[in-house]
Amino acid sequence: MATEKPSPGADDSKDVNNVLSSSVAGASYLILLQLASRMLTFALHQIVVRYSSAETLGIASVKLELLLSTILFLSREGFRCALLRGGNSQTTQEIKSEKPVSKDAVLVSSAEGQVQKITNLAYVPMIIGLVTTLTACVYYLSSIDDETALKYPFYRTSIVLFGLSAYCELIIEPLYIMALNNLYFKLRVSVEGICVLVRCVLTFGLTVLGSNGSGTNRYGVLAFAVAQFAYSLVMVCGYAGFFINKVRNGQINGKTTLPRKLVAVNEDGTTRTFWFDRELLDLSVTLTKQSLLKHVLTEGDKMLVSALSSDKDQGVYALVVNYGSLIVRILFGPLEETVRTLFSKLLSDIDDQSLTKSQNRVLETSARILITIFKFHILLGLIFICFATNYTATLIDLLVGSAWSQNTNAPLVLSFYCAYVPVMGINGVSEAFVQAVATEQQLARLSKFMIVFSLIFVSSGVLFMHFMHLGAIGLILANIVNLGSRIIYSWIFIRKYFLGKRGQDVSMLPQMITVRNWFPSKVVLLAFASGWAVTRLSEEIIGWTTFRQKIMHIAVGGVAALFALAS
């Protein structure tokens, strides 16, 4: 009796389910990794900062981190994106060659060849990285004069260590790509988790060891550099050890982890030999070009503060961002992702000029949800602006001591960052909505405007930081101007989307889609304004330098906040 063969569709469905389940599990692992590493890093960071000067923190957290991210981003980002997409390509029909294929080569049309073409191209970032690492390190080293080298011990050594750290990560890029394409999420979580732990412990240990109880660190930035270099070495050992074990156990063909020639068979039976798949290489180059602008937009604040501010201002900015970015990672990121998913599902069918009644109801419901989210960000922003701004000195004094709360302008910078929080939240939600519903042409137009916004950011930064000498505060103001411009663009898009022809049958939309509806009632605004005045007076009259003053000041703020929220 003949056995029934499973249909190809069943196999495809099974493969999709496997990928989905592995991806969901992988996402869970990565979220746990991010949460654990952020909490550990944040906790140890408070201790390290107590023994580090603002200048040391500025060099380590801004200049050297910028060096590391620039090398890695320019060397691998475009190739990584392309190769992860390439890992989904289907095996083409294998064509037999009239001539025997060399033992040192592999047919690109075979399953092994599909893996090999990705492996070959994954070695390119290592070659590019050699150039970017040398160029970036030479530039950094040339910018340090003898006076700076004497002022900051081990500065030059630290630059070399950060450069070597970046290149070590590029060495294992082929293994990283292979791990992700094979859905080895646990490998990444375990290795990176150990790396983060090693880096935190070494930074903490060397900083405390270098302080000798004096409150200063004689090793300076070297503590950060050694810890970063150890991070990369552990990563190399982790990935290499994992794949060596896989090869020894016969689970992976060791040849696929090394570059090999590829052979393609032409229709006439002749062959051609090459190292890199042309289509995949072109995609990698295209994505690398796009990554240049992305890197400027992502690291623009570090570039500006590094070029236009003193090392002390850079340290203050690094400290403030470490605190301020917590709410962005914990709350704003997930909220933006939820908004993007929600509206892409709700409004996926709202494409016709003449809408049904049910579609009009969906449109009205979506508008109501969006305005409610904006109002939430305004209320959250009022808490930060009217209350948190008067407690920044108290917070910094409790966490990292009087050296930062009294001898730097970190409390004032953090107060300005509090005003920046609602701007970040509203921009994230508005852009998430645009990304969820915009057409390809509209998204392409947004990409072009991103160049304009980056120019606005740079111009504002130069104005505030160079001409007005506002330091880290100027950078925050430049970010507010930049995101404010992007909010205006997104809001214009949102109004056109809801109030265009598609929304003409919904009478409620014109009254709903207004900036006025973002804000709570005048009574609530007055209550928050009164709360700011009360807590400001409390900070001036009661003070915050002693523990007793802190308790009294916090108690006043708690009562004022309850009154404002109850209104």
Secondary structure, DSSP 8 states (H G I E B T S, - for coil): -------HHHHHHHHHHHHHHHHHHHHHHHHHHHHHHHHHHHHHHHHHHHTS-HHHHHIIIIIIHHHHHHHHHHHHHHHHHHHHHHTT---------SS---TTEEETTSHHHHHHHHHHHHTHHHHHHHHHHHHHHHHHHHT--HHHHHHSTTHHHHHHHHHHHHHHHHHTHHHHHHHHHTT-HHHHHHHHHHHHHHHHHHHHHHHHHHHTTSSS-TTTTHHHHHHHHHHHHHHHHHHHHHHHHHHHTTSS-GGGGS--EEEEE-TTS-EEEESS-HHHHHHHHHHHHHHHHHHHHHHHHHHHHHHHS-HHHHHHHHHHHHHHHHHIIIIIHHHHHHHHHHHHHHTTTTT-SS--HHHHHHHHHHHHHHHHHHHHHHHHHHHHHHTGGGSHHHHHHHHH-HHHHTTSSHHHHHHHHHHHHHHHHHHHHHHHHHHHH--HHHHHHHHHHHHHHHHHHHHHHIIIIIIS--HHHHHHHHHHHHHHHHHHHHHHHHHHHHHSGGGTT-TTHHHHSSGGGGS--HHHHHHHHHHHHHHHHHHHHT-SSSHHHHHHHHHHHHHHHHHHHH-
